[in-house]
Amino acid sequence: MSRASPASLFAPPFQVDEPERQTLPFVYNTGHSGAVYPASFVAASRLDAMALRRSEDAFVDRLYAPVVGLGAPLMRASFPRAYLDVNREPYELDPRMFEGRLPPFVNVRSMRVAGGLGTVPRVVADGQEIYRGRLPVEEALARIEELYKPYHRTLKELVARTARTFGHAVLIDCHSMPSTSLSRDEGPVVDVVLGDRFGTACAPDLIDCAEAAFRGHGLRVVRNKPYAGGFVTEHYGEPAQGRHALQIEVNRALYMDERKLLPRPGFEALSRVLTGVAETLGHAALDLGPRRIAAE
């Protein structure tokens, strides 16, 4: 693994696509859509570049790109989830991965660390080990300092700016899920999973509106199973403070070839659906107003 600065491997590490004028109290975030795989990272991995992409929410930033035209900013990562996961606590690290001693404040016991999916993941989404050998502890800490912390500082400021402007803010955390993660034994395959941390991260009216909007497009929707929302939804969702977070997972089979990781003909249709839902949610949030939405 190269000792090059993690931030220097990505140009830039993340981007915020801003509307000409923000007219909606929404911030959209695609923290798992990064698709830049530095040669040094691939060389340190026992997997090839295609296998490393199994953790990636491929093309989700493109699916949601039209929300900028509706008047909402869209934040998107360049670094891939297999390299650094911003939907985790800042220091969820597996000590078995590293040479050297981790700082005492590191969370080494979370369920996500146990599963190999910490802030610096040990495995890709299908359980394959990423690295040939152990990483220096300094490498993990540098990724957190140079990528994770600046990412969340920027996201936090976007949400705070939105709340200042509109009196409340809604963060939509945008993800995709492999079709194989959805059991056929429990009924029809689900198209969309909405996560609000079981009612704690988002006003009920907002998730109700999202579910109705997706169902209006003929999609099958469930809430919080199997995805209730990760660190971003839990950390940024503070309804009592007028700040709401909703995670949206869409079935990858709707828009891409999951084996070849290429967009399918349904890509544009799904993007239009997501844009329509965003527009519906935007109107609902403006109609609710800061007082009612904060009181939910």
C-alpha positions as CSV (number, residue, x, y, z in Angstrom):
1,M,0.0,0.0,0.0
2,S,1.4,3.4,-1.0
3,R,2.0,5.8,1.8
4,A,0.6,8.6,-0.4
5,S,-1.8,10.9,1.4
6,P,-5.3,9.3,1.1
7,A,-6.8,12.7,0.0
8,S,-4.2,13.0,-2.8
9,L,-5.5,9.7,-4.4
10,F,-8.9,11.3,-5.2
11,A,-9.4,14.5,-7.1
12,P,-11.5,15.6,-5.3
13,P,-12.5,13.1,-2.5
14,F,-16.1,14.3,-2.7
15,Q,-18.3,16.9,-4.5
16,V,-21.4,18.9,-3.8
17,D,-23.5,19.6,-6.8
18,E,-25.3,22.8,-5.9
19,P,-28.5,24.2,-7.5
20,E,-28.5,27.8,-8.8
21,R,-30.7,28.5,-5.8
22,Q,-31.7,26.1,-3.1
23,T,-35.5,26.1,-3.1
24,L,-36.2,22.9,-1.2
25,P,-35.3,22.1,2.5
26,F,-33.5,18.9,1.4
27,V,-30.0,17.6,1.1
28,Y,-29.3,14.5,-0.9
29,N,-26.3,12.3,-0.1
30,T,-24.7,9.4,-2.0
31,G,-21.8,8.3,0.2
32,H,-21.5,4.8,-1.3
33,S,-21.5,5.7,-5.0
34,G,-17.8,6.5,-5.2
35,A,-16.1,4.7,-8.1
36,V,-12.5,5.9,-8.1
37,Y,-10.2,2.9,-7.3
38,P,-6.5,4.0,-6.9
39,A,-3.9,1.6,-8.3
40,S,-2.2,1.4,-4.9
41,F,-5.5,0.3,-3.3
42,V,-6.1,-2.4,-6.0
43,A,-2.5,-3.6,-5.7
44,A,-2.9,-4.0,-1.9
45,S,-6.1,-6.1,-2.4
46,R,-6.4,-9.8,-3.0
47,L,-9.5,-8.9,-5.2
48,D,-9.6,-7.5,-8.7
49,A,-11.2,-4.1,-9.4
50,M,-14.6,-5.7,-10.4
51,A,-14.8,-7.7,-7.1
52,L,-14.0,-4.6,-5.1
53,R,-17.0,-2.9,-6.7
54,R,-19.4,-5.3,-5.1
55,S,-19.7,-2.9,-2.1
56,E,-20.4,0.1,-4.4
57,D,-23.8,1.7,-4.8
58,A,-23.0,1.9,-8.5
59,F,-24.6,4.9,-10.4
60,V,-26.8,6.0,-7.5
61,D,-25.3,9.5,-7.8
62,R,-26.4,9.6,-11.5
63,L,-29.9,8.3,-10.6
64,Y,-30.4,11.2,-8.2
65,A,-28.6,13.9,-10.3
66,P,-31.8,15.6,-11.4
67,V,-32.7,16.6,-7.8
68,V,-30.2,19.4,-8.2
69,G,-32.5,20.9,-10.9
70,L,-35.4,20.7,-8.4
71,G,-33.4,23.0,-6.0
72,A,-31.7,20.6,-3.7
73,P,-27.9,20.0,-3.2
74,L,-26.5,16.6,-3.9
75,M,-23.3,15.4,-2.1
76,R,-21.4,12.5,-3.6
77,A,-18.2,10.6,-2.7
78,S,-15.4,9.9,-5.1
79,F,-13.7,7.3,-2.8
80,P,-15.3,3.9,-2.8
81,R,-17.0,2.3,0.1
82,A,-14.5,-0.6,0.1
83,Y,-11.8,2.0,0.8
84,L,-13.7,4.0,3.5
85,D,-17.3,3.9,4.6
86,V,-18.8,7.2,5.7
87,N,-22.0,5.5,6.9
88,R,-20.2,4.2,10.0
89,E,-19.0,5.8,13.2
90,P,-15.7,7.6,12.6
91,Y,-13.7,4.9,14.4
92,E,-15.3,1.5,13.9
93,L,-12.2,-0.5,13.2
94,D,-11.2,-4.2,13.4
95,P,-7.8,-4.6,15.2
96,R,-7.1,-7.8,13.3
97,M,-6.7,-5.7,10.2
98,F,-3.9,-3.5,11.3
99,E,-0.2,-3.5,12.3
100,G,0.2,-1.4,15.4
101,R,-2.0,-0.5,18.3
102,L,-5.3,1.3,17.7
103,P,-6.1,4.3,19.9
104,P,-8.2,3.5,23.0
105,F,-11.3,5.4,21.8
106,V,-11.7,3.1,18.8
107,N,-14.9,1.0,18.7
108,V,-13.7,-2.5,18.1
109,R,-16.8,-4.3,19.3
110,S,-19.6,-3.1,17.1
111,M,-21.7,-5.6,15.1
112,R,-20.5,-3.9,11.9
113,V,-16.9,-4.4,12.8
114,A,-17.6,-8.1,13.7
115,G,-19.1,-8.5,10.2
116,G,-16.0,-6.9,8.6
117,L,-17.8,-3.8,7.5
118,G,-16.3,-1.1,9.7
119,T,-15.2,2.4,8.8
120,V,-12.2,0.8,6.9
121,P,-13.9,-2.4,5.7
122,R,-12.2,-5.8,6.0
123,V,-14.5,-7.4,3.4
124,V,-16.6,-6.4,0.4
125,A,-20.4,-6.7,0.6
126,D,-20.4,-10.4,-0.4
127,G,-18.0,-11.3,2.4
128,Q,-14.7,-11.6,0.4
129,E,-11.6,-10.4,2.2
130,I,-10.2,-7.2,0.7
131,Y,-6.5,-7.0,1.7
132,R,-3.5,-9.3,1.2
133,G,-2.0,-8.4,4.5
134,R,-2.4,-6.1,7.5
135,L,-2.5,-2.3,7.0
136,P,-0.5,0.1,9.2
137,V,-2.7,1.7,11.8
138,E,-1.5,5.1,10.5
139,E,-3.1,4.3,7.1
140,A,-6.6,3.8,8.7
141,L,-6.3,6.9,10.8
142,A,-5.1,9.0,7.8
143,R,-8.2,7.9,5.8
144,I,-10.4,9.0,8.6
145,E,-8.7,12.4,9.1
146,E,-8.4,13.2,5.4
147,L,-11.6,11.8,4.0
148,Y,-14.2,10.8,6.6
149,K,-14.0,13.9,8.8
150,P,-14.0,16.5,5.9
151,Y,-16.9,14.6,4.3
152,H,-19.0,14.8,7.5
153,R,-18.0,18.4,8.2
154,T,-19.3,19.3,4.7
155,L,-22.5,17.3,5.1
156,K,-23.2,18.7,8.5
157,E,-22.8,22.2,7.2
158,L,-25.1,21.5,4.3
159,V,-27.8,20.3,6.7
160,A,-27.2,23.3,9.0
161,R,-27.3,25.8,6.2
162,T,-30.6,24.2,5.0
163,A,-32.1,24.4,8.4
164,R,-31.0,28.1,8.8
165,T,-32.6,28.9,5.4
166,F,-35.9,27.0,5.8
167,G,-36.3,26.5,9.5
168,H,-35.9,22.7,9.1
169,A,-33.9,20.3,7.0
170,V,-34.4,16.8,5.5
171,L,-31.4,14.6,4.7
172,I,-32.1,11.9,2.1
173,D,-29.4,9.2,2.3
174,C,-29.4,7.4,-1.1
175,H,-28.4,3.8,-1.5
176,S,-28.9,0.7,-3.6
177,M,-29.3,-2.9,-2.5
178,P,-28.4,-6.2,-4.2
179,S,-31.5,-8.0,-5.3
180,T,-30.0,-11.1,-3.6
181,S,-30.3,-9.4,-0.2
182,L,-34.0,-9.6,-0.4
183,S,-35.6,-12.9,0.5
184,R,-38.2,-14.3,-1.9
185,D,-39.4,-16.6,0.9
186,E,-41.3,-13.7,2.5
187,G,-43.3,-12.7,-0.5
188,P,-42.6,-10.6,-3.6
189,V,-39.2,-9.1,-4.1
190,V,-39.1,-5.6,-2.7
191,D,-38.2,-2.6,-4.9
192,V,-37.6,0.1,-2.2
193,V,-36.7,-0.1,1.5
194,L,-37.3,3.1,3.5
195,G,-35.3,3.5,6.7
196,D,-36.0,5.9,9.5
197,R,-34.4,4.0,12.4
198,F,-37.8,2.6,13.3
199,G,-39.5,6.0,13.6
200,T,-36.7,7.9,15.4
201,A,-35.0,9.7,12.6
202,C,-37.8,11.3,10.5
203,A,-41.2,12.8,10.9
204,P,-44.0,10.2,10.3
205,D,-45.6,12.4,7.7
206,L,-42.4,12.4,5.6
207,I,-41.9,8.6,5.5
208,D,-45.6,8.2,4.9
209,C,-45.4,10.5,1.9
210,A,-42.3,8.8,0.5
211,E,-44.0,5.4,0.8
212,A,-47.2,6.6,-0.9
213,A,-45.1,8.3,-3.7
214,F,-43.2,5.1,-4.5
215,R,-46.3,3.0,-4.3
216,G,-48.0,5.5,-6.7
217,H,-45.3,4.5,-9.2
218,G,-46.1,0.8,-8.8
219,L,-43.1,0.0,-6.7
220,R,-43.1,-2.5,-3.8
221,V,-42.1,-0.7,-0.6
222,V,-41.2,-1.9,3.0
223,R,-39.9,0.0,6.0
224,N,-36.8,-0.7,8.0
225,K,-36.4,-4.3,6.9
226,P,-33.7,-5.3,6.2
227,Y,-32.2,-1.8,6.2
228,A,-33.3,0.7,8.9
229,G,-30.6,3.2,8.2
230,G,-26.9,3.4,9.3
231,F,-24.8,6.0,11.0
232,V,-25.9,8.9,8.7
233,T,-29.6,8.3,9.3
234,E,-29.2,7.8,13.0
235,H,-26.7,10.7,13.5
236,Y,-28.4,13.4,11.4
237,G,-32.0,12.5,12.1
238,E,-33.1,14.7,15.0
239,P,-36.8,15.4,14.4
240,A,-37.2,17.3,17.7
241,Q,-34.7,19.8,16.4
242,G,-36.4,20.0,13.0
243,R,-33.7,17.9,11.3
244,H,-34.9,14.7,9.6
245,A,-33.1,11.9,7.9
246,L,-34.5,9.2,5.7
247,Q,-32.6,6.4,4.0
248,I,-33.8,5.1,0.6
249,E,-32.6,1.8,-0.7
250,V,-33.5,0.9,-4.3
251,N,-33.2,-2.6,-5.7
252,R,-30.3,-2.7,-8.1
253,A,-32.1,-5.1,-10.5
254,L,-34.4,-2.2,-11.4
255,Y,-31.6,-0.2,-13.1
256,M,-28.4,-2.2,-13.6
257,D,-26.9,-5.5,-14.6
258,E,-25.6,-6.6,-11.2
259,R,-23.1,-9.0,-12.6
260,K,-21.5,-6.7,-15.2
261,L,-22.1,-3.6,-13.2
262,L,-23.6,-1.7,-16.1
263,P,-26.8,0.4,-16.4
264,R,-29.8,-1.3,-17.8
265,P,-32.5,0.2,-20.0
266,G,-34.6,0.8,-16.9
267,F,-32.1,3.3,-15.6
268,E,-33.7,6.5,-17.0
269,A,-37.2,5.3,-15.9
270,L,-36.0,4.8,-12.3
271,S,-34.2,8.1,-12.3
272,R,-37.5,9.8,-13.4
273,V,-39.3,8.0,-10.6
274,L,-36.8,9.1,-8.0
275,T,-37.0,12.6,-9.3
276,G,-40.8,12.5,-9.1
277,V,-40.6,11.2,-5.5
278,A,-38.2,14.0,-4.7
279,E,-40.5,16.6,-6.1
280,T,-43.5,15.1,-4.1
281,L,-41.4,15.1,-0.9
282,G,-40.3,18.6,-1.5
283,H,-43.8,19.9,-1.8
284,A,-44.9,18.0,1.3
285,A,-42.0,19.3,3.4
286,L,-42.8,22.9,2.3
287,D,-46.5,22.4,3.1
288,L,-45.7,20.9,6.5
289,G,-43.6,23.9,7.5
290,P,-41.0,24.0,10.2
291,R,-43.4,24.2,13.2
292,R,-45.4,21.1,12.3
293,I,-42.5,19.0,11.0
294,A,-40.4,19.7,14.1
295,A,-43.3,18.8,16.4
296,E,-43.8,15.3,14.9
